[in-house]
């Protein structure tokens, strides 16, 4: 929710700026589009930041054809983590 609040504040700030500066509709369109492009490029960083706040940490990046193959490759390289939890 922190990221949503920040993005909402950014949108609200942009709208208030439009009212203060009295921009025409086309300029507002381009400024809003630019803001949303910036947010789009930053979305993965914001997601990673949110996960870090929740206590998650990036352990390793694994590339594979699908999620099951990536999981198999990860546990092949980390056999201690692949042991059953009940032992």
PyMOL Python script that loads the backbone (N, CA, C, O; Angstrom):
from pymol import cmd

cmd.read_pdbstr("""\
ATOM      1  N   UNK A   1       0.804  -1.194   0.000  1.00  0.00           N
ATOM      2  CA  UNK A   1       0.000   0.000   0.000  1.00  0.00           C
ATOM      3  C   UNK A   1       0.852   1.265   0.000  1.00  0.00           C
ATOM      4  O   UNK A   1       0.394   2.338  -0.393  1.00  0.00           O
ATOM      5  N   UNK A   2       2.089   1.123   0.444  1.00  0.00           N
ATOM      6  CA  UNK A   2       2.972   2.289   0.472  1.00  0.00           C
ATOM      7  C   UNK A   2       3.219   2.797  -0.950  1.00  0.00           C
ATOM      8  O   UNK A   2       3.168   4.000  -1.206  1.00  0.00           O
ATOM      9  N   UNK A   3       3.482   1.880  -1.856  1.00  0.00           N
ATOM     10  CA  UNK A   3       3.737   2.266  -3.241  1.00  0.00           C
ATOM     11  C   UNK A   3       2.491   2.890  -3.853  1.00  0.00           C
ATOM     12  O   UNK A   3       2.583   3.888  -4.568  1.00  0.00           O
ATOM     13  N   UNK A   4       1.328   2.310  -3.578  1.00  0.00           N
ATOM     14  CA  UNK A   4       0.082   2.883  -4.102  1.00  0.00           C
ATOM     15  C   UNK A   4      -0.123   4.303  -3.583  1.00  0.00           C
ATOM     16  O   UNK A   4      -0.559   5.180  -4.329  1.00  0.00           O
ATOM     17  N   UNK A   5       0.189   4.531  -2.317  1.00  0.00           N
ATOM     18  CA  UNK A   5       0.042   5.878  -1.741  1.00  0.00           C
ATOM     19  C   UNK A   5       1.015   6.858  -2.393  1.00  0.00           C
ATOM     20  O   UNK A   5       0.665   8.009  -2.655  1.00  0.00           O
ATOM     21  N   UNK A   6       2.235   6.397  -2.652  1.00  0.00           N
ATOM     22  CA  UNK A   6       3.225   7.257  -3.307  1.00  0.00           C
ATOM     23  C   UNK A   6       2.779   7.610  -4.724  1.00  0.00           C
ATOM     24  O   UNK A   6       2.875   8.764  -5.142  1.00  0.00           O
ATOM     25  N   UNK A   7       2.292   6.610  -5.459  1.00  0.00           N
ATOM     26  CA  UNK A   7       1.832   6.862  -6.825  1.00  0.00           C
ATOM     27  C   UNK A   7       0.597   7.763  -6.839  1.00  0.00           C
ATOM     28  O   UNK A   7       0.468   8.630  -7.704  1.00  0.00           O
ATOM     29  N   UNK A   8      -0.297   7.560  -5.893  1.00  0.00           N
ATOM     30  CA  UNK A   8      -1.477   8.422  -5.798  1.00  0.00           C
ATOM     31  C   UNK A   8      -1.057   9.860  -5.493  1.00  0.00           C
ATOM     32  O   UNK A   8      -1.600  10.804  -6.067  1.00  0.00           O
ATOM     33  N   UNK A   9      -0.096  10.021  -4.596  1.00  0.00           N
ATOM     34  CA  UNK A   9       0.402  11.362  -4.263  1.00  0.00           C
ATOM     35  C   UNK A   9       1.052  12.006  -5.492  1.00  0.00           C
ATOM     36  O   UNK A   9       0.908  13.208  -5.711  1.00  0.00           O
ATOM     37  N   UNK A  10       1.756  11.219  -6.281  1.00  0.00           N
ATOM     38  CA  UNK A  10       2.351  11.741  -7.508  1.00  0.00           C
ATOM     39  C   UNK A  10       1.299  12.195  -8.503  1.00  0.00           C
ATOM     40  O   UNK A  10       1.431  13.257  -9.110  1.00  0.00           O
ATOM     41  N   UNK A  11       0.249  11.391  -8.673  1.00  0.00           N
ATOM     42  CA  UNK A  11      -0.847  11.779  -9.563  1.00  0.00           C
ATOM     43  C   UNK A  11      -1.555  13.030  -9.053  1.00  0.00           C
ATOM     44  O   UNK A  11      -1.887  13.926  -9.829  1.00  0.00           O
ATOM     45  N   UNK A  12      -1.779  13.082  -7.760  1.00  0.00           N
ATOM     46  CA  UNK A  12      -2.443  14.240  -7.159  1.00  0.00           C
ATOM     47  C   UNK A  12      -1.573  15.486  -7.301  1.00  0.00           C
ATOM     48  O   UNK A  12      -2.073  16.568  -7.609  1.00  0.00           O
ATOM     49  N   UNK A  13      -0.288  15.329  -7.078  1.00  0.00           N
ATOM     50  CA  UNK A  13       0.633  16.449  -7.236  1.00  0.00           C
ATOM     51  C   UNK A  13       0.667  16.962  -8.667  1.00  0.00           C
ATOM     52  O   UNK A  13       0.727  18.168  -8.905  1.00  0.00           O
ATOM     53  N   UNK A  14       0.628  16.037  -9.614  1.00  0.00           N
ATOM     54  CA  UNK A  14       0.610  16.427 -11.025  1.00  0.00           C
ATOM     55  C   UNK A  14      -0.677  17.182 -11.359  1.00  0.00           C
ATOM     56  O   UNK A  14      -0.643  18.185 -12.073  1.00  0.00           O
ATOM     57  N   UNK A  15      -1.809  16.703 -10.845  1.00  0.00           N
ATOM     58  CA  UNK A  15      -3.091  17.376 -11.082  1.00  0.00           C
ATOM     59  C   UNK A  15      -3.089  18.780 -10.466  1.00  0.00           C
ATOM     60  O   UNK A  15      -3.581  19.730 -11.074  1.00  0.00           O
ATOM     61  N   UNK A  16      -2.532  18.904  -9.254  1.00  0.00           N
ATOM     62  CA  UNK A  16      -2.451  20.226  -8.626  1.00  0.00           C
ATOM     63  C   UNK A  16      -1.532  21.164  -9.410  1.00  0.00           C
ATOM     64  O   UNK A  16      -1.808  22.357  -9.534  1.00  0.00           O
ATOM     65  N   UNK A  17      -0.451  20.616  -9.929  1.00  0.00           N
ATOM     66  CA  UNK A  17       0.460  21.413 -10.751  1.00  0.00           C
ATOM     67  C   UNK A  17      -0.245  21.907 -12.010  1.00  0.00           C
ATOM     68  O   UNK A  17      -0.046  23.046 -12.433  1.00  0.00           O
ATOM     69  N   UNK A  18      -1.063  21.053 -12.604  1.00  0.00           N
ATOM     70  CA  UNK A  18      -1.820  21.470 -13.787  1.00  0.00           C
ATOM     71  C   UNK A  18      -2.748  22.633 -13.465  1.00  0.00           C
ATOM     72  O   UNK A  18      -2.903  23.548 -14.273  1.00  0.00           O
ATOM     73  N   UNK A  19      -3.362  22.600 -12.295  1.00  0.00           N
ATOM     74  CA  UNK A  19      -4.262  23.679 -11.897  1.00  0.00           C
ATOM     75  C   UNK A  19      -3.496  24.983 -11.648  1.00  0.00           C
ATOM     76  O   UNK A  19      -3.969  26.064 -11.999  1.00  0.00           O
ATOM     77  N   UNK A  20      -2.311  24.871 -11.040  1.00  0.00           N
ATOM     78  CA  UNK A  20      -1.524  26.070 -10.747  1.00  0.00           C
ATOM     79  C   UNK A  20      -0.955  26.709 -12.012  1.00  0.00           C
ATOM     80  O   UNK A  20      -0.945  27.932 -12.152  1.00  0.00           O
ATOM     81  N   UNK A  21      -0.482  25.869 -12.928  1.00  0.00           N
ATOM     82  CA  UNK A  21       0.177  26.370 -14.128  1.00  0.00           C
ATOM     83  C   UNK A  21      -0.831  26.687 -15.232  1.00  0.00           C
ATOM     84  O   UNK A  21      -0.532  27.456 -16.145  1.00  0.00           O
ATOM     85  N   UNK A  22      -2.008  26.101 -15.150  1.00  0.00           N
ATOM     86  CA  UNK A  22      -3.074  26.285 -16.135  1.00  0.00           C
ATOM     87  C   UNK A  22      -2.621  25.823 -17.520  1.00  0.00           C
ATOM     88  O   UNK A  22      -2.632  26.591 -18.482  1.00  0.00           O
ATOM     89  N   UNK A  23      -2.221  24.546 -17.601  1.00  0.00           N
ATOM     90  CA  UNK A  23      -1.801  23.955 -18.873  1.00  0.00           C
ATOM     91  C   UNK A  23      -3.009  23.608 -19.729  1.00  0.00           C
ATOM     92  O   UNK A  23      -4.096  23.324 -19.226  1.00  0.00           O
ATOM     93  N   UNK A  24      -2.785  23.642 -21.046  1.00  0.00           N
ATOM     94  CA  UNK A  24      -3.859  23.229 -21.947  1.00  0.00           C
ATOM     95  C   UNK A  24      -3.978  21.702 -21.917  1.00  0.00           C
ATOM     96  O   UNK A  24      -3.105  21.015 -21.388  1.00  0.00           O
ATOM     97  N   UNK A  25      -5.043  21.193 -22.476  1.00  0.00           N
ATOM     98  CA  UNK A  25      -5.346  19.760 -22.415  1.00  0.00           C
ATOM     99  C   UNK A  25      -4.277  18.885 -23.039  1.00  0.00           C
ATOM    100  O   UNK A  25      -3.957  17.827 -22.498  1.00  0.00           O
ATOM    101  N   UNK A  26      -3.712  19.306 -24.175  1.00  0.00           N
ATOM    102  CA  UNK A  26      -2.696  18.499 -24.846  1.00  0.00           C
ATOM    103  C   UNK A  26      -1.417  18.410 -24.009  1.00  0.00           C
ATOM    104  O   UNK A  26      -0.801  17.348 -23.928  1.00  0.00           O
ATOM    105  N   UNK A  27      -1.022  19.510 -23.396  1.00  0.00           N
ATOM    106  CA  UNK A  27       0.162  19.493 -22.529  1.00  0.00           C
ATOM    107  C   UNK A  27      -0.059  18.614 -21.308  1.00  0.00           C
ATOM    108  O   UNK A  27       0.849  17.908 -20.870  1.00  0.00           O
ATOM    109  N   UNK A  28      -1.267  18.660 -20.762  1.00  0.00           N
ATOM    110  CA  UNK A  28      -1.598  17.792 -19.635  1.00  0.00           C
ATOM    111  C   UNK A  28      -1.527  16.327 -20.042  1.00  0.00           C
ATOM    112  O   UNK A  28      -1.039  15.485 -19.287  1.00  0.00           O
ATOM    113  N   UNK A  29      -2.023  16.029 -21.246  1.00  0.00           N
ATOM    114  CA  UNK A  29      -1.973  14.660 -21.748  1.00  0.00           C
ATOM    115  C   UNK A  29      -0.540  14.156 -21.827  1.00  0.00           C
ATOM    116  O   UNK A  29      -0.244  13.057 -21.358  1.00  0.00           O
ATOM    117  N   UNK A  30       0.352  14.950 -22.415  1.00  0.00           N
ATOM    118  CA  UNK A  30       1.742  14.527 -22.563  1.00  0.00           C
ATOM    119  C   UNK A  30       2.463  14.426 -21.221  1.00  0.00           C
ATOM    120  O   UNK A  30       3.264  13.516 -21.012  1.00  0.00           O
ATOM    121  N   UNK A  31       2.184  15.349 -20.323  1.00  0.00           N
ATOM    122  CA  UNK A  31       2.810  15.288 -19.003  1.00  0.00           C
ATOM    123  C   UNK A  31       2.326  14.060 -18.232  1.00  0.00           C
ATOM    124  O   UNK A  31       3.120  13.389 -17.573  1.00  0.00           O
ATOM    125  N   UNK A  32       1.034  13.767 -18.313  1.00  0.00           N
ATOM    126  CA  UNK A  32       0.490  12.587 -17.639  1.00  0.00           C
ATOM    127  C   UNK A  32       1.045  11.312 -18.262  1.00  0.00           C
ATOM    128  O   UNK A  32       1.404  10.373 -17.552  1.00  0.00           O
ATOM    129  N   UNK A  33       1.114  11.281 -19.572  1.00  0.00           N
ATOM    130  CA  UNK A  33       1.679  10.115 -20.256  1.00  0.00           C
ATOM    131  C   UNK A  33       3.136   9.913 -19.850  1.00  0.00           C
ATOM    132  O   UNK A  33       3.562   8.784 -19.605  1.00  0.00           O
ATOM    133  N   UNK A  34       3.902  11.004 -19.779  1.00  0.00           N
ATOM    134  CA  UNK A  34       5.302  10.907 -19.353  1.00  0.00           C
ATOM    135  C   UNK A  34       5.427  10.373 -17.937  1.00  0.00           C
ATOM    136  O   UNK A  34       6.286   9.534 -17.666  1.00  0.00           O
ATOM    137  N   UNK A  35       4.578  10.850 -17.028  1.00  0.00           N
ATOM    138  CA  UNK A  35       4.581  10.375 -15.647  1.00  0.00           C
ATOM    139  C   UNK A  35       4.301   8.873 -15.595  1.00  0.00           C
ATOM    140  O   UNK A  35       4.963   8.139 -14.862  1.00  0.00           O
ATOM    141  N   UNK A  36       3.327   8.424 -16.370  1.00  0.00           N
ATOM    142  CA  UNK A  36       2.963   7.014 -16.332  1.00  0.00           C
ATOM    143  C   UNK A  36       4.013   6.132 -17.008  1.00  0.00           C
ATOM    144  O   UNK A  36       4.165   4.970 -16.632  1.00  0.00           O
ATOM    145  N   UNK A  37       4.726   6.647 -17.979  1.00  0.00           N
ATOM    146  CA  UNK A  37       5.844   5.906 -18.572  1.00  0.00           C
ATOM    147  C   UNK A  37       6.959   5.745 -17.541  1.00  0.00           C
ATOM    148  O   UNK A  37       7.547   4.671 -17.423  1.00  0.00           O
ATOM    149  N   UNK A  38       7.247   6.802 -16.801  1.00  0.00           N
ATOM    150  CA  UNK A  38       8.259   6.721 -15.742  1.00  0.00           C
ATOM    151  C   UNK A  38       7.847   5.699 -14.690  1.00  0.00           C
ATOM    152  O   UNK A  38       8.670   4.897 -14.248  1.00  0.00           O
ATOM    153  N   UNK A  39       6.582   5.724 -14.287  1.00  0.00           N
ATOM    154  CA  UNK A  39       6.080   4.749 -13.310  1.00  0.00           C
ATOM    155  C   UNK A  39       6.197   3.338 -13.868  1.00  0.00           C
ATOM    156  O   UNK A  39       6.564   2.410 -13.147  1.00  0.00           O
ATOM    157  N   UNK A  40       5.886   3.175 -15.149  1.00  0.00           N
ATOM    158  CA  UNK A  40       5.988   1.854 -15.777  1.00  0.00           C
ATOM    159  C   UNK A  40       7.413   1.319 -15.770  1.00  0.00           C
ATOM    160  O   UNK A  40       7.635   0.138 -15.499  1.00  0.00           O
ATOM    161  N   UNK A  41       8.374   2.180 -16.067  1.00  0.00           N
ATOM    162  CA  UNK A  41       9.771   1.748 -16.046  1.00  0.00           C
ATOM    163  C   UNK A  41      10.248   1.443 -14.628  1.00  0.00           C
ATOM    164  O   UNK A  41      11.120   0.595 -14.439  1.00  0.00           O
ATOM    165  N   UNK A  42       9.691   2.119 -13.642  1.00  0.00           N
ATOM    166  CA  UNK A  42      10.103   1.915 -12.252  1.00  0.00           C
ATOM    167  C   UNK A  42       9.299   0.835 -11.542  1.00  0.00           C
ATOM    168  O   UNK A  42       9.581   0.531 -10.383  1.00  0.00           O
ATOM    169  N   UNK A  43       8.317   0.254 -12.198  1.00  0.00           N
ATOM    170  CA  UNK A  43       7.395  -0.687 -11.539  1.00  0.00           C
ATOM    171  C   UNK A  43       8.121  -1.884 -10.927  1.00  0.00           C
ATOM    172  O   UNK A  43       7.818  -2.270  -9.798  1.00  0.00           O
ATOM    173  N   UNK A  44       9.058  -2.470 -11.637  1.00  0.00           N
ATOM    174  CA  UNK A  44       9.760  -3.647 -11.099  1.00  0.00           C
ATOM    175  C   UNK A  44      10.623  -3.270  -9.893  1.00  0.00           C
ATOM    176  O   UNK A  44      10.720  -4.038  -8.935  1.00  0.00           O
ATOM    177  N   UNK A  45      11.242  -2.102  -9.937  1.00  0.00           N
ATOM    178  CA  UNK A  45      12.018  -1.643  -8.780  1.00  0.00           C
ATOM    179  C   UNK A  45      11.113  -1.399  -7.576  1.00  0.00           C
ATOM    180  O   UNK A  45      11.478  -1.719  -6.444  1.00  0.00           O
ATOM    181  N   UNK A  46       9.937  -0.832  -7.820  1.00  0.00           N
ATOM    182  CA  UNK A  46       8.984  -0.605  -6.728  1.00  0.00           C
ATOM    183  C   UNK A  46       8.495  -1.939  -6.156  1.00  0.00           C
ATOM    184  O   UNK A  46       8.312  -2.066  -4.945  1.00  0.00           O
ATOM    185  N   UNK A  47       8.286  -2.920  -7.016  1.00  0.00           N
ATOM    186  CA  UNK A  47       7.868  -4.255  -6.550  1.00  0.00           C
ATOM    187  C   UNK A  47       8.964  -4.893  -5.696  1.00  0.00           C
ATOM    188  O   UNK A  47       8.693  -5.462  -4.638  1.00  0.00           O
ATOM    189  N   UNK A  48      10.207  -4.789  -6.174  1.00  0.00           N
ATOM    190  CA  UNK A  48      11.339  -5.350  -5.434  1.00  0.00           C
ATOM    191  C   UNK A  48      11.490  -4.660  -4.082  1.00  0.00           C
ATOM    192  O   UNK A  48      11.777  -5.316  -3.081  1.00  0.00           O
ATOM    193  N   UNK A  49      11.299  -3.343  -4.046  1.00  0.00           N
ATOM    194  CA  UNK A  49      11.390  -2.583  -2.804  1.00  0.00           C
ATOM    195  C   UNK A  49      10.300  -3.027  -1.834  1.00  0.00           C
ATOM    196  O   UNK A  49      10.560  -3.190  -0.642  1.00  0.00           O
ATOM    197  N   UNK A  50       9.085  -3.224  -2.335  1.00  0.00           N
ATOM    198  CA  UNK A  50       7.981  -3.674  -1.493  1.00  0.00           C
ATOM    199  C   UNK A  50       8.270  -5.052  -0.905  1.00  0.00           C
ATOM    200  O   UNK A  50       8.013  -5.291   0.274  1.00  0.00           O
ATOM    201  N   UNK A  51       8.800  -5.949  -1.717  1.00  0.00           N
ATOM    202  CA  UNK A  51       9.137  -7.288  -1.215  1.00  0.00           C
ATOM    203  C   UNK A  51      10.248  -7.219  -0.166  1.00  0.00           C
ATOM    204  O   UNK A  51      10.219  -7.951   0.822  1.00  0.00           O
ATOM    205  N   UNK A  52      11.223  -6.340  -0.384  1.00  0.00           N
ATOM    206  CA  UNK A  52      12.302  -6.185   0.599  1.00  0.00           C
ATOM    207  C   UNK A  52      11.743  -5.672   1.928  1.00  0.00           C
ATOM    208  O   UNK A  52      12.194  -6.094   2.993  1.00  0.00           O
ATOM    209  N   UNK A  53      10.762  -4.763   1.868  1.00  0.00           N
ATOM    210  CA  UNK A  53      10.129  -4.269   3.093  1.00  0.00           C
ATOM    211  C   UNK A  53       9.397  -5.383   3.842  1.00  0.00           C
ATOM    212  O   UNK A  53       9.293  -5.344   5.068  1.00  0.00           O
ATOM    213  N   UNK A  54       8.895  -6.369   3.110  1.00  0.00           N
ATOM    214  CA  UNK A  54       8.200  -7.499   3.725  1.00  0.00           C
ATOM    215  C   UNK A  54       9.154  -8.562   4.256  1.00  0.00           C
ATOM    216  O   UNK A  54       8.713  -9.548   4.847  1.00  0.00           O
ATOM    217  N   UNK A  55      10.451  -8.375   4.051  1.00  0.00           N
ATOM    218  CA  UNK A  55      11.426  -9.309   4.591  1.00  0.00           C
ATOM    219  C   UNK A  55      12.007 -10.282   3.586  1.00  0.00           C
ATOM    220  O   UNK A  55      12.823 -11.127   3.952  1.00  0.00           O
ATOM    221  N   UNK A  56      11.607 -10.183   2.323  1.00  0.00           N
ATOM    222  CA  UNK A  56      12.157 -11.065   1.300  1.00  0.00           C
ATOM    223  C   UNK A  56      13.525 -10.546   0.862  1.00  0.00           C
ATOM    224  O   UNK A  56      13.802  -9.348   0.925  1.00  0.00           O
ATOM    225  N   UNK A  57      14.366 -11.467   0.421  1.00  0.00           N
ATOM    226  CA  UNK A  57      15.678 -11.080  -0.083  1.00  0.00           C
ATOM    227  C   UNK A  57      15.940 -11.825  -1.388  1.00  0.00           C
ATOM    228  O   UNK A  57      15.508 -12.965  -1.556  1.00  0.00           O
ATOM    229  N   UNK A  58      16.642 -11.184  -2.300  1.00  0.00           N
ATOM    230  CA  UNK A  58      17.000 -11.821  -3.558  1.00  0.00           C
ATOM    231  C   UNK A  58      18.115 -12.817  -3.279  1.00  0.00           C
ATOM    232  O   UNK A  58      19.217 -12.435  -2.887  1.00  0.00           O
ATOM    233  N   UNK A  59      17.822 -14.096  -3.483  1.00  0.00           N
ATOM    234  CA  UNK A  59      18.814 -15.134  -3.201  1.00  0.00           C
ATOM    235  C   UNK A  59      19.630 -15.441  -4.444  1.00  0.00           C
ATOM    236  O   UNK A  59      20.856 -15.537  -4.383  1.00  0.00           O
ATOM    237  N   UNK A  60      18.960 -15.592  -5.550  1.00  0.00           N
ATOM    238  CA  UNK A  60      19.650 -15.980  -6.773  1.00  0.00           C
ATOM    239  C   UNK A  60      18.682 -15.804  -7.939  1.00  0.00           C
ATOM    240  O   UNK A  60      17.464 -15.865  -7.772  1.00  0.00           O
ATOM    241  N   UNK A  61      19.247 -15.587  -9.115  1.00  0.00           N
ATOM    242  CA  UNK A  61      18.432 -15.517 -10.323  1.00  0.00           C
ATOM    243  C   UNK A  61      18.650 -16.803 -11.095  1.00  0.00           C
ATOM    244  O   UNK A  61      19.788 -17.183 -11.369  1.00  0.00           O
ATOM    245  N   UNK A  62      17.567 -17.471 -11.446  1.00  0.00           N
ATOM    246  CA  UNK A  62      17.637 -18.741 -12.160  1.00  0.00           C
ATOM    247  C   UNK A  62      16.875 -18.594 -13.465  1.00  0.00           C
ATOM    248  O   UNK A  62      15.725 -18.156 -13.473  1.00  0.00           O
ATOM    249  N   UNK A  63      17.515 -18.959 -14.566  1.00  0.00           N
ATOM    250  CA  UNK A  63      16.865 -18.908 -15.873  1.00  0.00           C
ATOM    251  C   UNK A  63      16.577 -20.330 -16.335  1.00  0.00           C
ATOM    252  O   UNK A  63      17.441 -21.204 -16.267  1.00  0.00           O
ATOM    253  N   UNK A  64      15.363 -20.550 -16.803  1.00  0.00           N
ATOM    254  CA  UNK A  64      14.962 -21.856 -17.313  1.00  0.00           C
ATOM    255  C   UNK A  64      13.753 -21.672 -18.224  1.00  0.00           C
ATOM    256  O   UNK A  64      13.229 -20.568 -18.372  1.00  0.00           O
ATOM    257  N   UNK A  65      13.322 -22.777 -18.830  1.00  0.00           N
ATOM    258  CA  UNK A  65      12.198 -22.715 -19.772  1.00  0.00           C
ATOM    259  C   UNK A  65      10.873 -22.408 -19.091  1.00  0.00           C
ATOM    260  O   UNK A  65      10.018 -21.742 -19.674  1.00  0.00           O
ATOM    261  N   UNK A  66      10.694 -22.886 -17.857  1.00  0.00           N
ATOM    262  CA  UNK A  66       9.448 -22.640 -17.130  1.00  0.00           C
ATOM    263  C   UNK A  66       9.746 -22.635 -15.632  1.00  0.00           C
ATOM    264  O   UNK A  66      10.887 -22.841 -15.218  1.00  0.00           O
ATOM    265  N   UNK A  67       8.733 -22.402 -14.840  1.00  0.00           N
ATOM    266  CA  UNK A  67       8.927 -22.283 -13.388  1.00  0.00           C
ATOM    267  C   UNK A  67       9.402 -23.593 -12.762  1.00  0.00           C
ATOM    268  O   UNK A  67      10.248 -23.578 -11.868  1.00  0.00           O
ATOM    269  N   UNK A  68       8.869 -24.720 -13.221  1.00  0.00           N
ATOM    270  CA  UNK A  68       9.268 -26.014 -12.658  1.00  0.00           C
ATOM    271  C   UNK A  68      10.737 -26.307 -12.962  1.00  0.00           C
ATOM    272  O   UNK A  68      11.460 -26.803 -12.097  1.00  0.00           O
ATOM    273  N   UNK A  69      11.178 -26.009 -14.165  1.00  0.00           N
ATOM    274  CA  UNK A  69      12.584 -26.237 -14.525  1.00  0.00           C
ATOM    275  C   UNK A  69      13.499 -25.298 -13.748  1.00  0.00           C
ATOM    276  O   UNK A  69      14.596 -25.689 -13.350  1.00  0.00           O
ATOM    277  N   UNK A  70      13.053 -24.059 -13.529  1.00  0.00           N
ATOM    278  CA  UNK A  70      13.854 -23.117 -12.746  1.00  0.00           C
ATOM    279  C   UNK A  70      13.973 -23.581 -11.305  1.00  0.00           C
ATOM    280  O   UNK A  70      15.044 -23.490 -10.705  1.00  0.00           O
ATOM    281  N   UNK A  71      12.877 -24.079 -10.751  1.00  0.00           N
ATOM    282  CA  UNK A  71      12.910 -24.590  -9.384  1.00  0.00           C
ATOM    283  C   UNK A  71      13.827 -25.795  -9.270  1.00  0.00           C
ATOM    284  O   UNK A  71      14.592 -25.908  -8.312  1.00  0.00           O
ATOM    285  N   UNK A  72      13.756 -26.687 -10.235  1.00  0.00           N
ATOM    286  CA  UNK A  72      14.620 -27.876 -10.245  1.00  0.00           C
ATOM    287  C   UNK A  72      16.091 -27.462 -10.331  1.00  0.00           C
ATOM    288  O   UNK A  72      16.931 -28.002  -9.611  1.00  0.00           O
ATOM    289  N   UNK A  73      16.401 -26.508 -11.207  1.00  0.00           N
ATOM    290  CA  UNK A  73      17.785 -26.051 -11.363  1.00  0.00           C
ATOM    291  C   UNK A  73      18.288 -25.396 -10.079  1.00  0.00           C
ATOM    292  O   UNK A  73      19.432 -25.610  -9.679  1.00  0.00           O
ATOM    293  N   UNK A  74      17.432 -24.593  -9.429  1.00  0.00           N
ATOM    294  CA  UNK A  74      17.823 -23.943  -8.182  1.00  0.00           C
ATOM    295  C   UNK A  74      18.157 -24.983  -7.113  1.00  0.00           C
ATOM    296  O   UNK A  74      19.193 -24.884  -6.457  1.00  0.00           O
ATOM    297  N   UNK A  75      17.287 -25.978  -6.935  1.00  0.00           N
ATOM    298  CA  UNK A  75      17.515 -26.972  -5.889  1.00  0.00           C
ATOM    299  C   UNK A  75      18.628 -27.949  -6.250  1.00  0.00           C
ATOM    300  O   UNK A  75      19.207 -28.565  -5.356  1.00  0.00           O
ATOM    301  N   UNK A  76      18.942 -28.109  -7.527  1.00  0.00           N
ATOM    302  CA  UNK A  76      20.113 -28.910  -7.911  1.00  0.00           C
ATOM    303  C   UNK A  76      21.395 -28.244  -7.436  1.00  0.00           C
ATOM    304  O   UNK A  76      22.353 -28.921  -7.065  1.00  0.00           O
ATOM    305  N   UNK A  77      21.410 -26.911  -7.448  1.00  0.00           N
ATOM    306  CA  UNK A  77      22.598 -26.174  -7.000  1.00  0.00           C
ATOM    307  C   UNK A  77      22.607 -25.915  -5.494  1.00  0.00           C
ATOM    308  O   UNK A  77      23.636 -25.521  -4.944  1.00  0.00           O
ATOM    309  N   UNK A  78      21.486 -26.129  -4.828  1.00  0.00           N
ATOM    310  CA  UNK A  78      21.364 -25.921  -3.390  1.00  0.00           C
ATOM    311  C   UNK A  78      20.699 -27.142  -2.753  1.00  0.00           C
ATOM    312  O   UNK A  78      19.556 -27.058  -2.303  1.00  0.00           O
ATOM    313  N   UNK A  79      21.400 -28.268  -2.711  1.00  0.00           N
ATOM    314  CA  UNK A  79      20.771 -29.495  -2.207  1.00  0.00           C
ATOM    315  C   UNK A  79      20.365 -29.419  -0.733  1.00  0.00           C
ATOM    316  O   UNK A  79      19.427 -30.109  -0.334  1.00  0.00           O
ATOM    317  N   UNK A  80      21.021 -28.625   0.068  1.00  0.00           N
ATOM    318  CA  UNK A  80      20.659 -28.529   1.484  1.00  0.00           C
ATOM    319  C   UNK A  80      19.267 -27.926   1.659  1.00  0.00           C
ATOM    320  O   UNK A  80      18.560 -28.256   2.612  1.00  0.00           O
ATOM    321  N   UNK A  81      18.886 -27.074   0.775  1.00  0.00           N
ATOM    322  CA  UNK A  81      17.561 -26.467   0.858  1.00  0.00           C
ATOM    323  C   UNK A  81      16.473 -27.385   0.327  1.00  0.00           C
ATOM    324  O   UNK A  81      15.288 -27.161   0.577  1.00  0.00           O
ATOM    325  N   UNK A  82      16.873 -28.418  -0.405  1.00  0.00           N
ATOM    326  CA  UNK A  82      15.903 -29.329  -1.004  1.00  0.00           C
ATOM    327  C   UNK A  82      15.490 -30.444  -0.049  1.00  0.00           C
ATOM    328  O   UNK A  82      14.590 -31.221  -0.367  1.00  0.00           O
ATOM    329  N   UNK A  83      16.134 -30.536   1.118  1.00  0.00           N
ATOM    330  CA  UNK A  83      15.787 -31.580   2.079  1.00  0.00           C
ATOM    331  C   UNK A  83      14.391 -31.320   2.638  1.00  0.00           C
ATOM    332  O   UNK A  83      14.009 -30.165   2.827  1.00  0.00           O
ATOM    333  N   UNK A  84      13.635 -32.367   2.901  1.00  0.00           N
ATOM    334  CA  UNK A  84      12.315 -32.185   3.506  1.00  0.00           C
ATOM    335  C   UNK A  84      12.413 -31.505   4.872  1.00  0.00           C
ATOM    336  O   UNK A  84      13.360 -31.751   5.618  1.00  0.00           O
ATOM    337  N   UNK A  85      11.471 -30.678   5.193  1.00  0.00           N
ATOM    338  CA  UNK A  85      11.495 -29.912   6.432  1.00  0.00           C
ATOM    339  C   UNK A  85      11.241 -30.772   7.660  1.00  0.00           C
ATOM    340  O   UNK A  85      11.630 -30.382   8.761  1.00  0.00           O
ATOM    341  N   UNK A  86      10.606 -31.922   7.511  1.00  0.00           N
ATOM    342  CA  UNK A  86      10.231 -32.731   8.670  1.00  0.00           C
ATOM    343  C   UNK A  86      11.336 -33.647   9.153  1.00  0.00           C
ATOM    344  O   UNK A  86      11.130 -34.367  10.131  1.00  0.00           O
ATOM    345  N   UNK A  87      12.480 -33.659   8.529  1.00  0.00           N
ATOM    346  CA  UNK A  87      13.579 -34.525   8.984  1.00  0.00           C
ATOM    347  C   UNK A  87      14.499 -33.811   9.912  1.00  0.00           C
ATOM    348  O   UNK A  87      15.474 -34.395  10.386  1.00  0.00           O
TER     349      UNK A  87
END
""", "prot")
cmd.dss("prot")
cmd.show_as("cartoon", "prot")
cmd.util.cbc("prot")
cmd.orient("prot")
